[in-house]
């Protein structure tokens, strides 16, 4: 596959510097849609990309449950990568070898007001409890803000702990 594919990479806000520096440890887990553009309409393609973004946002919460100290906000990096398709792993995830900074075309991060909802969800998981539907819905219904990659230094300053 020689065409570029859009991928969505779940990260924590604390990993923004690693993304910018091209040092996000690989292999990098990605979510993507590989619908052929010549076979599907724009609405289908947009929905598939949105679904991939949502899946990556959910995986960002999982990363936050494993982090010792991270700003409790979901973060996702969108990129267009060339080369072969992401590789399916035994655990069902897909990975690429690395995420070059030049490939990044957008950064999504929760609005600051989402921190309390995300933190509540994370606290439940860390305490060994199943979060409630209300907790899941509160996070999933939060707006993730789109940022141009040129804003990354401001984001690092605002969110890095």
GIZILIN-V392975 format. One record per backbone hydrogen bond with DSSP energy under -0.5 kcal/mol. CO is the residue of the C=O (numbers start at 0). NH is the residue of the N-H. If there is no record, write none. Layout:
[[CO:NH] [CO:NH]]
This chain:
[[4:80] [5:32] [6:78] [7:9] [7:30] [8:76] [10:74] [11:14] [12:15] [14:18] [15:19] [16:20] [17:22] [17:23] [18:21] [26:28] [27:95] [29:93] [30:7] [35:38] [35:39] [40:44] [41:45] [42:46] [43:47] [44:48] [45:49] [46:50] [47:51] [48:52] [49:53] [50:54] [51:55] [52:56] [53:57] [54:58] [55:59] [56:60] [57:61] [58:62] [59:63] [60:64] [61:65] [62:65] [62:66] [70:12] [70:72] [72:12] [73:109] [74:10] [75:107] [76:8] [77:104] [77:105] [78:6] [78:80] [80:4] [86:94] [88:91] [92:88] [93:29] [94:86] [95:26] [95:27] [97:99] [99:102] [99:103] [100:103] [102:79] [105:77] [106:146] [107:75] [108:144] [110:113] [111:114] [113:117] [114:118] [115:119] [116:120] [117:121] [118:122] [119:123] [120:124] [121:125] [122:126] [123:128] [124:127] [128:130] [131:135] [132:136] [133:137] [134:138] [135:139] [136:140] [138:141] [142:110] [142:144] [144:108] [146:106] [147:150] [148:151] [150:154] [151:155] [152:156] [153:157] [154:158] [155:159]]
